Amino acid sequence: MTYKPPRRPQFFYTTAPLPCPYVQGRIERKVVTEITGPDADSLHDRLSRAGFRRSHNIAYAPVCPNCSACVPIRIDTRIFEPDKSHRRVSRANEGTEGFEVPARATAEQFGLFQRYQQARHGDGDMATMSFYDYRAMVEDTPIETMVIEFRDEDDKLVGACLADRLGDGLSAVYSFFAPELSKRSLGTYAILWLVERARALHLPYVYLGYWVPESRKMAYKARFRPSEILAGGTWRMLTDADLGSTECKTGTLLVPETADLG
């Protein structure tokens, strides 16, 4: 008889309350767990399908008191069709090409990252990140992660997107771009690129994180339709009724198999 060591229990913790970064006047709390070990990829897959996001080797999801404004959202690449505005973005970036490179921080990336943070989020914590902080964000990953570098005709870096490879899709972790090119909507272009890349890999989804209808900087994700949201523990199609609501109630997060919530 072959001996199988017992599965290491998966522990989940709740963070202390902090001011919400998306909706003013609200309090944020998260449930977090570590992604480690030989089964890190499969664990990350299950957590992603349950509405969790990754930062370094930690997966997290909101468990905010009396609030369900953060809605997990993903694009179904099998049926997604770019609309008129998306096609306009593609035309504006015809000379831009995306290159999938290993998750290794470079000085060139960091320089662009700094310019983006100072221009768009100058009062945020990320604006003070050092190169070593940036390198940790990119390289501290227990699963398959890549950087997509977007370059113009002169091979100049104009945007980048940190993305994870999942069993059923690609997950956009963080993207940034040259602030002087904001009219070209390179953030939208990066998502469209991920959709096409997922299709080429025969992956059905692109995970966009949390759609927050009440947050101006997070509401844009609903523009990629058809897409799905996690509601009541089940992924379902985003509808016009959801867009018309001031608050979309997601209910209880789907608990991944073998997870001990504690």
C-alpha positions in Angstrom: 0.0 0.0 0.0 1.4 3.4 -1.0 1.5 5.9 1.8 -0.1 9.3 1.1 0.8 12.1 3.4 -2.2 14.0 4.8 -3.2 17.1 2.9 -1.9 20.3 4.6 -4.9 22.2 5.9 -5.6 25.5 4.2 -6.0 28.3 6.7 -8.0 31.5 6.1 -7.7 34.7 8.1 -9.7 37.9 8.3 -7.8 41.3 8.1 -8.4 44.2 10.4 -10.9 46.8 9.2 -9.5 49.6 7.1 -10.9 52.5 5.0 -12.3 51.2 1.7 -10.1 52.3 -1.3 -13.1 52.3 -3.7 -16.2 53.7 -1.9 -15.7 56.7 0.4 -16.9 56.3 3.9 -17.0 52.5 3.9 -14.9 50.0 5.8 -12.9 47.2 4.0 -12.2 43.7 5.4 -10.7 40.8 3.5 -10.3 37.1 4.0 -6.8 36.0 3.0 -4.9 32.8 2.6 -1.4 31.8 1.5 -0.8 30.2 -1.9 2.1 27.8 -1.4 3.2 24.2 -1.9 3.2 21.8 -4.8 -0.6 22.3 -5.4 -0.3 26.1 -5.6 -1.6 26.3 -9.2 -4.7 24.1 -8.6 -5.4 26.0 -5.3 -5.1 29.3 -7.1 -7.5 28.0 -9.8 -10.1 27.1 -7.3 -9.8 30.4 -5.4 -10.0 32.4 -8.6 -13.3 30.6 -9.6 -14.5 31.5 -6.1 -13.9 35.2 -6.5 -10.5 35.5 -4.9 -7.6 37.6 -6.3 -3.8 37.2 -6.0 -1.2 39.6 -4.6 2.3 38.1 -4.2 1.7 34.6 -2.6 -1.6 35.7 -1.0 -5.1 35.2 -2.2 -7.8 37.6 -0.9 -11.5 38.3 -1.2 -13.7 41.0 0.3 -15.8 40.2 3.4 -16.9 43.7 4.2 -19.6 44.3 6.8 -22.9 45.4 5.3 -21.4 45.9 1.9 -21.2 43.8 -1.3 -20.1 46.4 -3.8 -17.1 44.4 -5.1 -18.4 42.0 -7.7 -16.0 39.4 -9.3 -16.2 39.7 -13.1 -14.7 37.7 -16.0 -15.0 37.9 -19.8 -16.2 34.8 -21.7 -13.8 34.8 -24.5 -15.9 32.3 -26.5 -18.7 34.7 -27.1 -17.1 38.1 -26.5 -17.3 40.5 -29.4 -15.6 44.0 -29.4 -18.1 46.8 -29.6 -17.7 50.0 -31.5 -15.6 51.7 -28.8 -13.3 48.6 -28.5 -12.7 48.6 -32.3 -11.8 52.3 -32.1 -9.2 51.5 -29.4 -7.8 48.7 -31.6 -7.4 51.1 -34.5 -5.8 53.7 -32.3 -3.1 51.2 -31.3 -2.5 49.5 -34.6 1.2 50.1 -34.4 1.4 48.6 -30.9 2.4 45.0 -30.3 2.2 42.9 -27.2 5.0 40.6 -26.1 4.7 37.9 -23.5 7.8 37.9 -21.3 8.8 36.1 -18.1 7.7 37.7 -14.8 11.0 39.6 -14.2 11.1 43.2 -13.2 13.2 45.5 -15.4 14.3 49.1 -15.0 12.4 50.0 -18.1 9.2 48.7 -16.7 9.7 50.4 -13.4 10.4 53.7 -15.0 7.1 53.5 -16.8 5.3 52.3 -13.7 6.6 55.3 -11.7 5.4 57.8 -14.4 2.0 56.1 -14.4 1.6 56.2 -10.7 2.7 59.8 -10.3 0.3 60.9 -13.1 -2.7 58.8 -12.1 -2.4 57.9 -8.5 0.1 60.4 -7.0 -1.5 60.3 -3.6 -1.7 56.5 -3.4 0.6 54.0 -1.6 1.9 52.6 -4.9 3.3 56.0 -5.9 6.0 55.6 -3.3 7.0 52.0 -4.3 10.8 51.4 -4.8 12.2 49.2 -7.5 12.5 46.4 -4.9 8.8 46.8 -4.1 7.9 46.7 -7.8 10.2 43.6 -8.3 8.4 41.9 -5.4 5.0 42.7 -7.0 6.1 41.1 -10.3 8.3 38.2 -9.2 6.9 37.0 -5.8 4.5 34.6 -7.4 4.0 30.9 -6.6 2.1 30.2 -9.9 2.6 30.7 -13.6 2.8 34.5 -14.1 3.9 36.6 -17.1 4.3 40.3 -18.1 2.9 41.5 -21.3 5.0 44.4 -22.6 3.3 46.7 -25.2 5.7 48.4 -27.5 5.3 50.9 -30.3 6.9 50.9 -33.8 10.1 52.2 -32.3 10.3 49.4 -29.8 9.5 51.9 -27.0 7.6 50.4 -24.0 4.3 52.2 -23.8 2.4 49.8 -21.5 2.6 46.6 -19.4 0.2 44.1 -17.9 1.0 41.6 -15.1 -1.1 38.5 -15.7 -1.6 35.0 -14.2 -2.2 31.8 -16.2 -5.1 29.8 -14.8 -6.5 26.4 -15.8 -9.5 28.1 -17.4 -8.2 31.5 -18.4 -5.9 34.4 -17.9 -6.2 36.8 -14.9 -5.2 40.4 -15.2 -3.4 41.3 -12.0 -2.2 44.9 -12.7 -1.6 47.1 -15.8 0.0 50.5 -16.4 0.8 52.6 -19.4 2.4 55.8 -20.5 0.3 58.6 -19.1 0.8 60.9 -22.0 -0.9 58.3 -24.2 -4.1 58.1 -22.2 -6.3 59.0 -25.2 -5.3 55.7 -26.8 -6.9 53.7 -23.9 -4.0 51.3 -23.5 -5.6 49.8 -20.5 -8.6 48.7 -22.6 -6.2 47.6 -25.3 -4.4 45.3 -22.8 -7.7 43.6 -21.9 -8.6 43.1 -25.6 -5.1 41.6 -26.1 -5.6 39.2 -23.2 -8.9 38.1 -24.7 -7.3 37.3 -28.0 -4.4 35.5 -26.2 -6.8 33.4 -24.2 -8.6 32.4 -27.3 -5.3 31.4 -28.9 -4.6 29.2 -25.9 -8.2 27.8 -25.9 -8.9 29.3 -22.5 -12.6 30.4 -22.0 -12.1 33.3 -19.6 -10.2 36.5 -18.8 -10.6 37.4 -15.1 -10.7 41.1 -14.5 -10.9 41.2 -10.7 -13.7 43.2 -9.1 -16.3 45.3 -10.8 -17.3 48.1 -8.4 -20.3 50.0 -9.9 -20.0 52.7 -7.2 -16.3 53.4 -8.0 -15.4 55.4 -11.0 -12.1 53.8 -11.5 -13.5 50.2 -11.2 -16.9 50.6 -13.0 -15.3 50.4 -16.5 -15.0 46.6 -16.3 -18.7 46.2 -17.1 -18.1 47.6 -20.6 -16.6 44.3 -21.7 -19.7 42.4 -22.6 -20.9 39.7 -22.7 -19.2 39.0 -19.3 -20.1 37.0 -16.2 -20.3 38.0 -12.6 -20.1 35.9 -9.4 -23.5 36.2 -7.7 -24.8 34.0 -4.9 -21.9 31.6 -5.3 -22.6 31.1 -9.1 -21.2 32.7 -12.2 -23.9 34.1 -14.3 -24.2 36.5 -17.2 -24.0 40.3 -16.5 -27.4 41.8 -17.4 -28.8 45.3 -18.1 -30.6 45.0 -14.8 -27.2 44.7 -13.0 -26.0 47.8 -14.7 -29.1 49.7 -13.7 -28.7 48.8 -10.0 -26.8 51.1 -7.7 -25.6 48.0 -5.8 -25.2 44.5 -7.0 -25.5 42.0 -4.2 -23.2 39.1 -4.6 -24.2 37.0 -1.7 -21.8 34.4 -0.2 -18.6 33.6 -1.9 -18.4 30.1 -3.4 -16.2 28.0 -1.0 -13.5 26.1 -2.9 -13.2 22.4 -2.5 -11.0 21.2 0.4 -10.7 24.7 1.8 -11.0 25.2 5.5 -12.5 28.6 6.1 -12.1 28.4 9.9 
